[in-house]
Amino acid sequence: MQIFVDGIKNVVMSNNNLRITLVQNGPDNTQVDAGTLIVPANQAAAFVNGLANSLKQLDEQIKARAEEKPAEKDMQ
């Protein structure tokens, strides 16, 4: 399942689960609930750290590709 999200509306702890309410931008600058991500509390830190590390690696790859493109243009 894929859910497109623009942001996080709410984060609460309930029954040893982290519940993250996800939202999409709706009409007239409103936010529309898109779903709830439920992560076991004992896995929350590993989940967040894993996501942060993945985003950092992606950012590094994007920067590396951007640096390669000017070098390619110079060769032409």
C-alpha positions in Angstrom: 0.0 0.0 0.0 1.2 3.5 -0.8 0.1 6.6 1.0 1.1 10.1 -0.2 1.6 12.5 2.7 2.5 16.1 3.1 3.0 16.1 6.8 2.4 14.8 10.3 -0.7 16.0 12.2 -0.3 14.2 15.5 1.9 11.7 17.3 0.6 9.9 20.4 1.5 6.8 22.4 -1.3 4.3 22.9 -1.1 0.7 24.1 2.7 0.7 23.7 2.3 1.8 20.1 3.4 5.1 18.5 0.5 6.3 16.4 1.5 8.9 13.8 -1.4 10.6 12.0 -0.4 11.5 8.5 -2.0 14.3 6.4 -2.3 15.5 2.9 -2.8 19.0 1.7 -6.5 19.5 0.7 -8.4 22.2 -0.9 -8.4 25.7 0.5 -5.2 25.1 2.6 -6.9 22.4 4.7 -5.3 19.2 5.9 -7.0 15.9 5.2 -6.1 12.8 7.2 -4.3 10.2 5.0 -3.9 7.4 7.5 -2.2 6.4 10.7 1.2 4.9 10.9 1.5 2.6 13.9 4.9 1.6 15.2 5.5 -0.5 18.3 7.0 1.7 20.9 10.1 -0.6 21.4 10.8 -0.2 17.7 10.2 3.5 17.3 13.7 4.7 17.9 15.2 2.2 15.4 12.5 3.1 12.9 13.1 6.8 13.1 16.9 6.4 13.0 16.6 4.1 10.0 14.5 6.6 8.2 16.8 9.5 9.1 19.9 7.5 7.9 18.1 6.5 4.6 17.3 10.2 4.0 20.8 11.2 4.7 22.2 8.7 2.2 19.6 9.8 -0.4 20.7 13.4 0.1 24.3 12.5 -0.4 23.5 10.6 -3.6 21.6 13.6 -4.9 24.5 16.0 -4.1 27.0 13.6 -5.8 24.9 13.5 -9.0 24.5 17.2 -9.0 28.3 17.6 -8.8 28.8 15.2 -11.7 26.5 17.0 -14.1 28.5 20.2 -14.3 31.6 18.1 -15.0 29.8 16.3 -17.8 28.8 19.7 -19.4 32.4 20.9 -19.2 33.5 17.9 -21.3 31.1 18.6 -24.1 
